[in-house]
């Protein structure tokens, strides 16, 4: 098993709060890895440490063996890290295809002057970028809406557009921040099917999600956080049956009753 992303003893201290406490996580290349936990468990903070939005207080992060602990978000993007956000972020007044093309900005080679003067090299690159954007829109089933204003898309389609834009940067690791949030059951099933297709493109997925059914069905491996610490890790079945996980979500008394019932 090849490890693409590795976190070692990663911690994040805010004033009076240790949000992430010496967490170790290994994400295998080509896998779908979930981070779950009750509210306040430190999931989002850990996610922001991986993406570079926050610096860790201590610990190290490596991507494909290269340390990225102090790398800025744009540097991680160039190394193959992309992310989506819980609250959809897009250019609402731009078209759908234009939004996808913005995801390629770190891969384009033409200078600002070439773009300003619309030199032949820039126009060639722009045509290639648009062609690739259309391929990605076809992949996420939005090609027929390429010319629409992005802000006019349905919520589910906006999620798909956000994924297409993230894929435009040719990521090796795609970070998904609560991708199923706000979706109805049909949209959630469709999203799971899309993410499986993304994973088949040799893109590793790391996601934070509250929808337990979605996580259990989609993820190869799951890490559970509670009060900033890792309390369990394993397959969906291993995590689901772990007493520490049951206690974290349901409380000590419920966990004890379930343990007695299982023992009986």
Buried (B, 14 or more C-beta within 10 A) or exposed (E): EEBBBBBBEBBBBEEEEBBBBBBEBBBBBBBBBBBBBBEBBBBBBBBBBBBBBBEBBEBBBBBBEEEBBEBEEEEBBEBBBBBBBBEBEBEEEBBBBBBBBBBBEEBBEBEEEBBEEEBEEBEEBBEEBBEBBBBBBEBBEBBEBBEBBBEEBEEBBBBBBBBBBBBBBEBBBBBBBBBBBBBEEEBBBBBBEBBEEBBEEEBBBBBBBBBBEBBBEBBBBBBBBBBBBBBBBBEBEEBBBBBEBBBBBEEEEEBEEBEEEEEE
